Amino acid sequence: MSDVTSGTDAPVLSPARRWLVLAAVSAGLLLISVDMTVLYTALPTLSADLGANASQRLWIINAYPLVMAGLLLGAGTLGDRVGHKRMYLIGLVLFGTASLVAAYATTPELLVAGRAFLAVGAAAMMPATLSLIRITFTDEHERGIAIGVWGTMAMVGAAIGPIVGGLLLEYFWWGSVFLVNVPIVLVALVLAALVAPGGSGGSDRPWDLLGSAQVMAGLAGAVYAIKEVTGPEPRAVAVLVALLVSAVGWWTFVRRQRGRPYPLIDFALLRDPRILIGVLAAAMAMFAVAGVQLVLTQRLQLVLDLTPFRAGLVVAAMALGALPVGITAGALLSRLGTRPVIGTGLLVTAAGTALVLLTPNAPLAWTVAGLLVAGAGTGAAMTAASAAIVGYAPEHRAGMASSVEEVSYELGSLTGVAILGSLLSAVYTRTVTLPEGAPADAAGGLDEARTVAAGLDVDAAAALMEEAVHAFDNGYRATLLIAVVVLTASGLFALSYKRGSAPEATRAQG
């Protein structure tokens, strides 16, 4: 597989090597995305084994996207400095090591720490995946297809995560959902080392660690405030302190970035309406995917009594809808333009989510149909969003643009789980009416109610579960309704927003 060097700094790779590079980075991206949702089906099992309460369960889920979103901007800029191949290889090593830590965690706190460690490796890898694609694929048509595969892999990984978790739980202990990462990391590590284009990066691009810490403070404060507000007994002081930490973190970050010659994010990127729409579309698509998958997976197991594996199979319908549409959209972007694909994709996702919302007690075929439609819309929207952000950014901002794009995914996932997951719990605790004599622990959530019911006589257990399921479904309907509204508004915004004008050279594509 010989390469021919062009007159530019980047090599022109042979066709076979280009697609092997895509395979190598896609393997890493699949791992990152699977770990975003793999615990949805494993959560009830590991919660019982580790004795995790409701708050600890949400932090086990949220530690991963929170830390990743906080580090992604800095990781992208660091990749511009030290080289994207090097960052990808380092990220793989960290991810594999963290998988071992998480697999053998013995307490909820250690598992949260393991998930945060996983996020460090994922943050190092993720900007490098898209940057390596941009460097490797110089032909616009091939790049569109490659980005389509990239975006679809992110969607597929998030969608099959619950299946992977459920399947492994059929035969192994919950730690296997992390241990399975290790052999894939080893294969991707060897392949990327052999075929990915190298480069030392630019030594004039400093890494802003303080900026990453400010982002982390802004995110952690916001998430903590959301969880406190939606808790059974919110504390006003804790909410105010968390909001203050979040506001200070974001304010100091924005002020610092505007005064730096090499910022983690150049806010001028968002003045291009195509990039702004791409950022919002990526965030909103993942908001819906992560939030809907979390609440739906819980309902399938806790209300419909499906096994983790069967619940994962149902949710995987989103991947089946996303895969062909995402790749097709990537191939057609040069003709259709990013804005129409983004807007239409988000509206189709809203329609599919609405179908799931309106058929909660219908045969599962209706839920699967809704997920297929939602997946198709999300696959198209995410592919077009990725192409818009990366394709319209200046060449010297490639790493930054990749980080911005991936931060939008992680923020969407983080807020989807934090807001919709917390709302589900909040509606449950505020609407459940416990039968007389039922233990108060049953008001904490449907899984707690099931545990309590197991110790009651048949009639008392039936009465408790009827009230608990009713309250859970109140929260389920509220979360899906919010997802539909957000997706619809985002789709209409993408189709109608026209602030500023695109550069002449690319106006026809936007």
N, C-alpha and C positions, 0 to 999 in steps of 0.2 A: 504494500500500500504506500506507494511513493507519493510525495506531495510536490506541487509546483508552486513556487513562490511568485507572487505578483509583485507589482511595483510598489505596493503599499506595505505597511508594517505587518499586516496580518497575512498568514500563509493561505494559499488556496488548496484545500485538502481534496484528496481523491474522493469520488462519490461514495465508495464503500466506507472510507474512514469517517466521512461526514455523518453517515447514518449510524455508525458505531458510537460516535460521540453523542448523538441524540439518545441512543439506547443507554449509554452510561449515565447521563444526567437524568434521564427519565426514571431510572431505577432509584436514584437518590430522591427525586421528587415524589415518587410513589411511596417511599418509606415515610417521608415527612408528612404526606397527606393521610396515609393510613393511620399514623399515630395520633392524628387530630381527632379521629372518631372511633378508634379501635376499642376504647374503654366504654363506649355507650352500652354495648351488650355485656361487657364484663363487670360493669359497675356494681350491680346488685351482689354478685358473687364475691368480689374483692372487698366490698363494704362489710359483708358478713364475716369474712375471714380476718380482716384487720380491725373490725370494730369501729369503722368510720361513721361519724354522724353526718347530718345533712350538710353542714357547713364544710366539713372536710371533704365530702364527696365533690362539691362544686369546686373547691380549690384543687383537688386532684385533676379535674377536667381542665380548669382554667389556667393552671400554672404553665402549661405548655404554650398556648397561644399568647399569653401575656408576656412571658419572657422573650419569646421569639419576636413579637411585634416591637418590643423595646430595643432589641439588639439589631434588627434587620437594617435600619438605616446606616448604622455604624459599620455593619458587616459589608454592605455594598461599597461604601467608600473605602474600607480597608482592602476589599478586593481590587479596586482600581489602583491601590497603592502597591500591594504585594503580588498581584496576579491572581486571576480568577481560578485557574487550575489548582494552584496551591491552596487557595481558600476552600475549594471543593474537597480536596483530599484531606485537609485538616478537619473539615466538618464531618466527613465520613468516619474518621477515627474517633472523634468525640462522640458521635452518635452511637457507634457500636459499643463504646465503653459505657456510656450512660444507659444503654439498653440492659446491660448486665446489672448495673446498680438498681434500676427500677424492677427488674425481674425478681430480685431476691430481697426486696424491701420487706421489713417485718413490722413496720408501723405506718400509719397514715402520713405522719410527718416525713418519714424517710421516702415514701413514695412521691410525695409532693416535691421533695428535693430532687429525686431521680427524674421526675418529669421536667423540672426546671433545667437540669443538666442536659437532658435530651434536646431541649429548646435551644441551648447554646450551640450544639452541633448543627441543628436544623437551620439556625440563623446564619451560620457560616456557609452552609451548603446552598441555601435557596437562591440568594442573589447570583451566585456563581453559575447556577444551572442556566438561567436565562441569558446571562452575559456570554457564556460559552456558546450558546446557540447563535447569538448575534454575531460573534466572531467567526463561527464555523460556517454559517450559511450566508453567503454574500449575495446569492441570487434571490430576488424579491419573492418569486413564486415559491421556491423551495423553503425560504424562511417562513412564509405564511403557513405552509404545511407543517414545518417543524414546530412553530409556535402553537399551531392547532393541536398537535400531538402533546406538546408540553401542557397546554391548558386543560386538555382532556384528561391527562394523567393526574393532574391535581384534583379534578372532579371525580375521576374513577377511584383514586385512593381514598378520598373522603367518603365515597359511597360504599366501597367494599370493606372499609374498616370494621363496621359492625359484623359483617360476614366472617371476616378473619377472626375477630374476637369470639364470635359464637361458635365457629367450627373448632377452634382450639379448646374452648371450654368443654366441648363434648368429650374430649379425650385427655386433656391435661389440666394442670392447675393454672390459676389466672396469670402467673408470672410468665407463662409461655407466650402471651401476646407481645411481650417485649423481647423475649429470647429469640423469637423467629427473625428478628431484624438482623442478627449477627451474620448469618451466612450470606444474606443479600448485600450487606455492607461490604463483606470481603470480595464478592464478585464485582460489585461496582467500583471498589477501590482499585483492583487490578486492571479492569477495563479502562477506567479513566486515566490511570497512570500511563497506560500504553498508547492511547489514541487521542486524548484531549490535547488541543494546542496549548503550548506553554506561554511564557511571557512573564517578565518581572514586574510589570505594572509601572506606575509613575512615582518616583520617590518624592515628588513635590506635593503629594496629596496626603496631608496628615490625617490621623484617625482621631476623632473627637469622642473620647470616652465619656467626658462629662455630659456631652449632648445626649448620649445613649442613656445615661443615668437619669437625666431630666425627663426623657420620654417614658422611662420605666416608672418614675414617680407619678407622672400624669396618668398613665394607664392604671397603675395599682390603686391610686386614690379613687379613680372613677369606678373601678370594678368593686372595690370595698364598699363604696357608698351605695351602689346598686344593690349589693347583697344585704346591706344593713337596712335599707329602706323597705325591701321586700321581705324581710325576716318577720317572724311572728311577733317580736317585741322590739321594734326599731328604737335605737337610742339617738336622740337628736344631736347630742354632743359628738358622738362618733361619726355621724353623717356629716356634720359641719366640718370636723377636722379632716375627714377624708376628702371632701370637696375642696377644702383649702389647699391640701397637699397637691391634689390634682391640678388646680388652677395655677398654683405657683410653679409646678413642674412644667406645664405647657407654656406659661407666659415667659419663663426664663429661657425655655428652649427656643421659642420663636425669636425672642430678642437676641439671643446669642447667635443664632444661625444667620440672621440678617446682617450682623456685623463681622462675619468671618469671610476671609477670601476663599476658603474651601469648605463650604457648609455641608452638613450631612444631607440637607435637602435645600435645593434652590427653588424657592417658592415661585420663581418666574416660570417654572415648568407648568404650574397649574394655571397660568394665564392663557395657555393654549386650550381652547374649549374641548378639543378632542382628547387631550391628556386628562383634563379634569373629569370629563364624562367617563373615561376609562377607569379612573381611580374610583369614582362613585359606583360604577357598575360592578367592579370587582368586589368592593366592600358589601354592596347590597346583595349580590348573588350568594356570597359566602354567609352573610347574615341569615338568609333564608335556609340555605343548605344545612348549616351547623345547627341552628335553632330547631328547625323542623325535624331533622334527624334525631336530635336528642329527645324531644318530647314524644315523637312517634315511636321510637324504639322502646321507650319506657312504657308507653301505653300497650304496645303489642305484647310485652312480657307481663306487665302487672295487671292489665285489665283482661286481655284476651288469652292469657296463659300460654303464649307461644314460647318455645324454647329459645335461648339466645341465638342459636343457629338459624331457626326458621324466621325469627324477627330480622336477623341480618339479611336473609335472602329477600325478604319483602322490601327492605330499604334499598337493597342493591338495584332495584328497578331504576333508580335515578342514574346509576352508572350506565345501564343499558340504553337509556335515552340519550345520555350525554356523549357517549363514545363516537357513534357515527356522525352525529350532528356537529360536534366540535371539530372533528377533522374536516368534514365537508365545508363548514364555515370558514376554516382557515384557508382552504384552497380557493374559496370564492371571494375572499375579502378584497382583493385588488379590483374586483368588478363591482361588488355591492357597496363597499365603503364600510367603515367601522360603526358610524353612528346608527344607521338603520338596523344593522345586525344587533347591536347592543340594545337598543330600545325595544325592538321586536322580541328579542330573546327574553328580556326581563318581563315583558307582558305575558309571554307564553309561560314562563315560570310561575307568574301570579295565577294564571288560569289553572295550571296543574295543581298548585297548592290549594286553590279554592275547591277543586274537585275532591281532594283528600279531606278538606274541612267539612264539606257538605255530605259526605258519605261515611260517617264514623261507625255506624252500625250495619252498613251494607256488607255484602261479601267482600273478602279481601281483594278480589279482582278489581273492584272500583278503586281501592287504595293504590294498587299496583299501576292501574291506568293513569291515575293522577300523578304518581311519581315518575312514570315514563315521560309524560308531557312536561312536568317540571324539570326533569333532567335534560330533555332536549333543549328547552329554553335556556337553562343555565349553561350548558355546554357551549351554545352559540355565543351567549353574552360574555362568558369568561374568555373565550378565544379572542373575540373582537376587542375586549378590554385590554388584554395582554398585548395584542398587536398595536393598539393605539398608543399605549404608554411607552412601549419600547421603540416602536417604529417612528414616532414623531419627536422623540427626544434627541438632542444633539449627540453626536458620536462621543464627545468627551464626557458626557453625562450618562454613559451606558450603564455603569454599575449603579449609579444613583437612581436612574430610572427603573432598573430592575428591582432595587430595594423598595422604592415607592410603590411599585406594582404589588410586590409581595406583602408589604406592610398593609396595603389596602385589603388583601385577602385575610391576613391575620386579624386585623381590626374588625373586619366583618364577622369572622368566626368567633372572636372573643366577645364581641357585643351580642352576637346572636345567642351564644350559650349563656352569657351573663344576664342579659335582659330577658330572653324568653324562658330560660331555665329558672331564673329567679321568679319571674312572673307566674310560672306554673306552680311553684311552691307557695307563692303569696296568695294566689286565688284559692288554692286548696285549703290553706290554714284559715283563711277568712270566711270560707263558705261551708266548711265541713261542720256538720251537726252530729256530735257523738251521741249514740244511744245512752240512756241512763245506766250508770254503772260501768261504762267502758273506760279503760285506763286512758289517762290524758296523753300518753305517749303516741296514741294513734292519730293525734292531731298534727304530728310532725310531718307526715307524708304518707303516700299510699303504701310504700314499702314497709314503713313502720306499722301501719294499720294491719297489713298482712301478717306481720310477725306477731302482733298482739292477738289477732283473730285465731292464730294457731293454738293459743292457750285457752280459748273459750269454748263453751259448749256449742253445739251446732246452731241453735236458734240465735244466740247472742252473736256468734261469729258472722252469720248471714246478715243480721241487721247492721252490724258494724261495717261490713264490706259493701253493703248497698249504699250507705251514706258516703263511705270513703270513695267509692268509684264515681258516684255522682259529683262529688267535689272535685275529684281529679279531672273529670271530663269538662267541668266548668273552666278549669285552667287550660286544658288542652285546646278547647275551642277559642279561648281568648288569645292564646299564643299564635295559633295558625291564622286567625283573623288579622292580627297585627302584621304578620309576615306578608299576607296578601296585600294589605294597604301599602306597606313600605315598598314592595316590589312594583305595584301598579304606579305609584307616584314616581318611583325612580325611572321606570320605563318611559312614562310620559315626559319626564324632564329630559331624558336622553334624546328623545325625538324632537323636542321643541327648543332646547337651549342653544342660543346662537351668539353668545357674547363674543366680541372681537372677531377677527377673521384669521383664517389659516394662511400660511405662506403660499404664494402662488404655485410653488413647485409641487405641493401636496394637497392643495385644496380639493381637487377632484376625488381624492381618495377618502376624505373625511366625511 
